[in-house]
Amino acid sequence: MPRRSRKKARVELNVTDHRHCEVCGKVIPPGEKYCSPKCEEKAAKERQSMERLRKVWIAMIIIFIALMIVPYLFQMLGG
């Protein structure tokens, strides 16, 4: 029984060079990142929010490590 080749047909589309807005996904020219100032503001707020969250996580990790180490320091110092 011969095996059939499962080659998929290629379809060529005439799509002009473009990008998509990082916030809403609309089609924009290749040199742009955002489709409007509104989307740019949303992206900036999102970046600030993520940066704040990252700083909170780092602070929590530092506090956790300090709480793990401090009791051993007191014990070593004779406390």
KAFENTA-V773724 format. One record per backbone hydrogen bond with DSSP energy under -0.5 kcal/mol. CO is the residue of the C=O (numbers start at 1). NH is the residue of the N-H. If there is no record, write none. Layout:
# KAFENTA-V773724
co=[CO & CO]
nh=[NH & NH]
This chain:
# KAFENTA-V773724
co=[10 & 11 & 13 & 14 & 19 & 21 & 26 & 28 & 29 & 33 & 36 & 37 & 38 & 39 & 40 & 41 & 42 & 43 & 44 & 45 & 46 & 47 & 48 & 49 & 50 & 51 & 52 & 53 & 54 & 55 & 56 & 57 & 58 & 59 & 60 & 61 & 62 & 63 & 64 & 65 & 66 & 67 & 69 & 69 & 70 & 71 & 72 & 73 & 74 & 75]
nh=[12 & 13 & 15 & 16 & 28 & 25 & 21 & 19 & 32 & 22 & 40 & 41 & 42 & 43 & 44 & 45 & 46 & 47 & 48 & 49 & 50 & 51 & 52 & 53 & 54 & 55 & 56 & 57 & 58 & 59 & 60 & 61 & 62 & 63 & 64 & 65 & 66 & 67 & 68 & 69 & 70 & 71 & 72 & 73 & 74 & 75 & 76 & 77 & 79 & 78]
